[in-house]
Amino acid sequence: MKYSQYIDGEFCGGTGEEELAVVSPATGQEIGRYQAASQNDIAQAIDCAHRAFGSWRKTSATQRSELLRKVANEMRLDRDLLSRQITAELGKPLYEAQKEVDVAAEMFEWAAEEARRLYGRLIPARAPGIQQFAQLEPYGVVAGFSGWNAPAITPSRKISAALAAGCTIVLKPSEETIGVALLIAQAIERAGLPRGTVNMVFGDPASIADQLCTSPMVSMITFTGGTDVGKQLGAKAALHMKKATLELGGHAPVVIWNDVDIDKVAAACVATKYRNAGQVCTSPTRFLIQKDIFDAFCERFVTHAQTVRVMDPLESQAQMGPLKNQRRLNAIDGLVRNAVESGATLLAGGSAIEGPGYFYKPTVLALQDQTADVCRIEPFGPVALMIPVETADEAIAEANALPFGLAAYAFTNNMKLAYRFANEIQSGVVCVNELQASLPETPFGGYKDSGLGSEGGVEGLREFLRVKCVRQGGLV
């Protein structure tokens, strides 16, 4: 398959020098190629977005809403095609990929609804004959960057919110999941959005990021990805006085208290932990278990983990597919080996699965201290850490010990403890007795090194709008 760039409403070949491959994680075989975008391609995409912004910002909220709703409808018509492309490029089991397409379409629907509710504010004046109000205005051209682990949801969230606010966007999706992004572009084209409102470019990530972040025609960046890269982009944006929203890495704590249904909670946690092979920024990772139930919870967790069916993600029985690439496989294996060498007890998994593709066994480690690298480095894979704690104070301290705060979870039937966990754990999202960290209608953003700003909900849409104060008097 030959992939393209999407610039000014046209699917076109890149004019860069490199031709690069997209590889299936389930087989390790090439499934597509693309010609990298050149600097001229990027400049054209920026220019087209800048020109389109002049008219798109004046398009009524009702019209923007109707067009975004059409995108959602088109994506639903392509549900099977999109989900199979996600499975082919990412390795996510097909039923999970179908759910991702549904949520991605919901992103456009939510933005369509909220596009008509972007209200300003009338401010009482100090003297008669004066009107003063705060009005919301779109930032302009947005540079968007999305990773490979949610190849339909993340681009859809950024595109839909930017367009709903009246911005236009140049998006650099992951080069490892190009086909998914381009199918979204096809849905956008069929929905009838004006040319240039959405552009997609692929190639050398560092070069593209540098050009987008330094262009005077780009007013804002929105990035989802690793913390180190996010900090670099955030610094570059600040240097050029651009607004930045950054959704970065996590290392989510899960407090398990001694008053819960152990088997029920363990089963739910296993299902969420190994979703997308643990390659989810909100994946529950550090299980902080009250010591009275530590052994029992570990035993039930391992029992459920060992029943997870790891296989070709196109198989109807698949519950977990491969890791995305050889780099992830090597990284996970290295973290597990280091943990065992540091004294951790391997309770399940701990090795790659023989055969083609990048499959790794669902892994569970019990730790009595925090010396292993995996205690500080987000594994971003199918690895669960079991850590005993004695008191609520200790659980909260451990949950807050790392410089991450994207998602956190707590399970208890004690309302006083639930209140403490919700209010004292330093995280942009805290889920108590459930595991759904992000929805189209809820704000999603990190504390500390996990990011800046929000995505999703009214708060996420407001990120794409700046506030202008207007005062109007009676003098002529």
N, C-alpha and C positions, 0 to 999 in steps of 0.2 A: 504494500500500500504506500502511495506517495502522499505525504502530508503537505500542507501549504501554510502560508501566512494569511491573515484576514485583515485587509487594510482598505478603508474607505468603501466598505460594502462589497469588496471583491476578494475572492479566494485566489491567491497568486503565489507563485514560487518566490522564495527568498533569493536575493542576489548576493548573499555572502559567499565566501570561498569554501566553507566546510559543508559537507553532506554528512549528516549524522543519523544514527539508527535508534529505533525504539524497540525494546526487547520485552518479550513475554516473561514475567517472573515464574510462571508455572512450568515453562519448558526451557527457558534460557535461550530461546531462538528469536531471531529478528522478526518483527511483524510489520515494520514500516520504516520509512526513511523520510527525511526532510532536508531541504536546503536552508541553511541558517540565514537569518535576516542580517543584512548589512547595515552600516550606519545610515545610509541613504533610506533604506526601508524604514528604520526607526524614525528618522526625521519626517518622512512622509506620513507615518501613522500619527505622530504628534501634531503635525500641521493640519491633517484632516480632522482630528479631534478638536483642534482649536477653532477651525472654521465652523464645524458642526455646532459647537457650543453657542455661537452667536444666535442661532435660531432655536436650538433645543431649550435654552434657558427661558425663552419667551413662549414656548409651547405650554398650553394651559395644563394645570395639574390633572384635569379630567382627561385630556388627551393622552398625557403620559401614563395615567393609570390604565386606560383602555389598551394601550400598546403593550404594557408590561403584562397585563392579564392574557393577552394573545400569546406572548412568549411562553407563559406557563402552559397554555393549552397545546402549543406546538411541541413542547417538551414531553407532555404526556402522550401525544401521538407517537413520539419516538421512544417511548419508555423501553421497549424491548431492545431496540438498537443501541440506545445509550447504556443500558445496564450491561449488555454483552460487551460493549467497548470498555466499560469500567473493569469488568472481570478480566478481559484480555490484557489490558495495560497495567492494571494494579494487582490483580490476583485475588480480589475480594470475591467471596462466594456470591453466586448469582442472586440469591434471595436478598442478600445484604445490598448488593448493587441496585436492585430494584427499589428497595427502601430509600437508598440515597437519591435516586432520580425523583422519587415522590417528594422528598424534602426539598430538593433543589427547585422543583417547580413551585413548591409552597413559598420559597424565598421570593420569587417574582410576584406571586399572589399577595403576599404580605406587603411588599413594597408598593404594589399597585393600590392597595387599600389605604396605606398611610400617606401616599403621595398627595392625597386630597385633604390631608389633615395637618399640613405643615404650617401651623398658625404662628403669627407674630404676636405682639403684645402692645396694647395701648397703655401709656404711662400717664397718670394724672399730672397735669401741668401746674406750675406754681402761680401762673397768672392767666387771666382770661384772654382769649384770642390766640392761644398757643396750643398746638397739638404736638405731642411727642410720642413716638412709638419705636419699638424695636422690630425690624423686619428681617426675615431670613433670606439669604441669597446663596446660590450654589457657589462652591469654590471655583469651579472651572474645569480644566482638564485634570483628570485623576490618573496617576500611574498606579496600576494594581499588580501585585505579585502574589501568586498562589502556589501552594505546594502540591505534591502528587498524592497525598494520602486521602484527600476528599476531593477528587478531581471534578465532580459535578457540583457539590454543595458550595465549596469555597469560591470558585469563580462566579457562581450564580448569586451568592450573597453580596459580593463586591459590585458586580455589574448592576444588579437590581437596585441596590441602595443608591449608588451613584446616579443612575438614570432617574430614579424617583425624585431625587433632590434637584434635578435639573443639570447635573454635571454630565460630561462625556468622559470616556475612559479609554486608555491604552492599557491592555492587560497582557502581562507576561505569565501565562500559566506554566506549569512544569513541563519541561521538554520530555519528561518520561511518560506523560499522559496527554499527548497532543491531540489524539483522536477524540477524546471526550470533550475537550474545550472546543474543538472545531464543530462538533455536532451541536453544541450549545449555540455557536455562531450561526449555524444553519437555521436553527429555530428562531433566532433573533432576526435573521434576514427574511424568513417566511412571514414573520409577524408584521413586517413592514416598518421597522424602525428606520429613521433617516440614515443615509449613508454617513459614515464617519463618527456616529455616536458611540459605536463600539468597535474597537480594533484589537487584534491579537497578534503578537509577534513572538517568535521563538528563535533561539540561537545561543550565543554565549551569555550566560546569565549576568556575569559581572559587567560585561561591556554594555549590555542593554540597561542594566540598573543604573550605571554611571550616566548614560545618556539621558535616561528619563529623569533622574534626580537632579540633574544640572540644567535641564532645559528651562529657559525662562517662561515658556508657554505652559509648563506643568505647574499646577498650583498646590497639589496634594499628592501624597503617596499613601497607599494602604497595602500592608504586607502581612502575609501569614507564612510562617516558617520557623527555622531555627533561631535561637536567641542570639548567637554570635553574629549571624548575617543581619538579623533584625536591628541589632545595635549599630552596625555599620551603616545601614540604610537610614536609620533614625538620625544618626550624626550627620550624614550627608544632607538629609532633608533640612535639618536645623541650620546647617551652614548656609543654605540657600533660602532660608526663611519660608520653608514649605510646611504645611500642616502634615502630620503623620499619625496614622493609627497602626499599631503593631500588635498582632496576635502571635505570641511566641511560644516557647516550649513550656512544658510542665513536668511534674513528677508527683502525681496526685496521691495524697494520703487518704486512707480509708480507715476511720476509727470504728472498730467492732466492739460493742460493749457486752457485758456478760448477761444481759437480760433479753437477748434476741433469740429468735428461732434459728439456731445455728445452721441447720441444713438448708433452710429456705434462703437465708442470706448468702451462704456459700454458693449455692446454685446460681443465684442472681449475679453475684460478683464474678463467677467464672464466665458466664455468658457475656458479660460486658468486658472483662479483662482481655479475652481472646478474640473479641470482635476485630475484624480487619487485622488479624495477627498481632494485636496490641499496638498497631501503628496509628494511634489516635492520640492527639495531644492531651485529651482529657481522660485517657485510659487510667483506671484505678491501678496503682502500682505498689505503693507502700502501705501494707495492711498492718495497722497498729491495733493489736488485739489484746483485750484485757486478759491478764495472765491466767485467770481462773478458767477460761475457756480456750486458751491458746492451743493446746494439743488437740482438743476436740474439733476446733474450727479448722486447723491445718489438715486433720484427717479427712474431714468432709470436703474441703476445698480440693485436696489432691484427688479424692475419689471422683469428683465431678470433672476435674481437669483431664483426668486420664480417659474420660469417655468422649472428649471432644474429637470429632472426626476431621482429621487433617488430610486433605486430598485435593485433586484437581478441582478448582473452584467452579468449573462448569457442571460438575456432578451434582445431582439434586440432593444427595445426602451430605455434601460438604458443609462443615461448620466453620472451618478455618482453612484459608489458602496459604500461599507462600509469602515470605517477606518480599519486599519490592525488588531487591537487587542483591548482588553478591556483597556489596559494601555493608548492607544491613545485616546480612547473615554473618559476616566476619565480625562485625561490631558486637552483635548479641552474643556470639560464641565466646568472644574475648572477655566480655563482662561477666559471663557465667563462670568461666574458668578462673578469672581473678577472684570472684566471690568465694568459690570453693577453696582456693589457695589461701584466702584470708580467714578461713574458718567457718564459712557458711555450710549448712547441711543441705544437700540436694535432695529434695523430697519427690521431685518428678521431672521428667524431661532432661534437659541439659545437653542436647546434641542435635545436629542436623539430621534430617531424614535422607537416607540414601536414595539416589535416583536423580532424574532431571529436575531442574527448577531449584528454587531457594526456600525449601521447606524446613521448618524447625519445630521441634516438639514443644508443646505447651509446658512451660518450666515453672517450678515452684522452689523457692529457696527460703530456708529458715535462718534467721540471723539473730545472734545474741548481742552483737555490737554493730557499730556503724562504720567499720574500717574499710569495707569493700568499695571499689570504685562505683559500683552500681547504686550504692546508697546516695551518691551525689550526682551521678550522671543519668539523665533520663534514658532508660533503655530503649524506648520506642520500639517495642517488640513484645513477644509472648512470654514475658518474665514477670512473675509476681513475687514480692518480697514479704515474708511473714516476720513481724517484729513484735515481741511481747512488751506490753506496758502495764503499769500497775494502777496508776491514778489518772483522773481526768486531767489534772495539771500536767502530768507527764505526757499524756496523749496530745494535748494541745501544743506543748513545747516541741514535741517531735514533729507534729504536723507543720509547725511554723519554722522549723530549723533550717530549711533550705531557702535559697534565694529565688524560689519559684512560688507562684500563687495563681494558677490558672483555674484549676478545679479541685474540689475536695469533697469527701463523702463521709457520712457518719451514720451509724446504725445503733439506735437505742430506743427503748420504750419509756425511758425516764425523761419527762418533759423538761425538767430543770437542766439535765445534761444536754438535751437537744438544743435548748436555748443557748447554753454556753458554747457548744460546738459551732452553731450557726454564727454566733456573734464574735467569737474569739479566734477562730481559724482565719488566717490572713489569706484570703483567696477571692478572686473575682466571682466565682460560683461556689456555693456550698449546698450540696444536696443532702438532705436528712431523710433517711429511710427510703431512698430511691436513687436512681443512677442516670437520669437523663439530664446532662449538663447543658445542653444547648438546643434551642428551638427557634424557629423564625421570629416568634413574637417576644422572645426574652433577650435581655442584654447579655453579651458574652465578651468578657475582657479580663485581662490579668492584672494581678498585683506584682510589685517588685520586678524581677527580671522576666516575668511572663507577659509583659507588654504595656502598651499605652492605649487608652481609649476603648471603645466598645464596638462590637459588631452585633447585628440583630436587634430586634425591638425598635421602639421609638428612639432610644439612645443611639443605636447604631446608625440610623438614618440621619440623625442630627449631626453626626460627625462630618457629613458632607456639606454642611451648611454653615456659613459664617453669619454673624449678627451685625447689622448696620443700625445705628441709632439715627432716626430722622426727627428733626424739630422744625416745625412749620409755624410761622407767625403771620400776622396780618399786614405787615409793612409792605409797601409797593414802591 
